[in-house]
Amino acid sequence: MIDGRILALAEAGFLNDAELVSTNIILDELQYLADEGDSFKRGRARYGLEVLNKLSALGLLNLVTKNLPKSELEVDQQLLNLAKSSGAQLFTADFNLAQRARVEGVEILSPNDLSESLKPQILPGENFTIKLIQKGDDRGQAVGYLPDGTMVVAENSANKIGQTLDLKSSKIIQTTAGRIVFAQQVNSGRTPKDSKAAPKPRVPRLSNPQPEPNLTKSQTRSPRQAQTQPQSQPRNQRRPQNNRPKNKEDSLIDAINGSDSTR
């Protein structure tokens, strides 16, 4: 009752025409927690009493309260004995009580099992987005939860707590308390190998040589010919101009050169 999901199932029509049996010991326990428990238990117990009232007024099912004699047995054992004697199913969200009931052969209706069966299936290799909220048990792990309550353990993400990441599921483990999804961060953009690769050198493109102005086609040369053959001198630079009149310094230099050649 304090779980409250039974009300949602009844309102959705999954418990139409069913007979729900409550007991005085359940009411007594809810009343005790609502009066004497801590603030959290008081709130949950009052919500449980509210759920009982709404189920009674729903009209889609039959809610019956049975008065059981006082007993020194604990509440859980009294409920199991009632289910066995009446051949009824035990509707409970208490995981430990459900395990004990299965051992004693009592059929269980668990909203936890129903919720688990309705969860969307995440397959290994599937991508999804989640917010990481706390550290995991092992080093480097961070934990988040899917909207359906599935725990997700992100490897190598302890420094990303508080962030929303794109993850890729690597493996899924089914436990008695539900599924646990282990995931890795999704690499975006270039892979580390591509990011470390040296950029491909750019090869310069040689432009076609343009013929010099006033030169014929036969006078144009390729760049290779230009590198191997010296460029021809203009005609006016091939021969020294000797028609310039000699001054005294030039005559003196000629005289010295002539004397040296005669030795």
WOFEN-V871017 format. One record per helix or strand. SS is the DSSP state (H for helix, E for strand). FROM is the first residue (numbers start at 1). TO is the last residue. If there is no record, write none. Layout:
ss	from	to
SS	FROM	TO
SS	FROM	TO
This chain:
ss	from	to
H	5	11
E	19	23
H	24	36
H	39	58
E	62	66
H	75	86
E	90	91
H	95	103
E	108	109
H	111	118
E	127	135
E	142	145
E	151	154
H	158	160
E	164	175
E	178	185
H	192	196
H	217	219
H	223	228
H	235	238
H	248	262
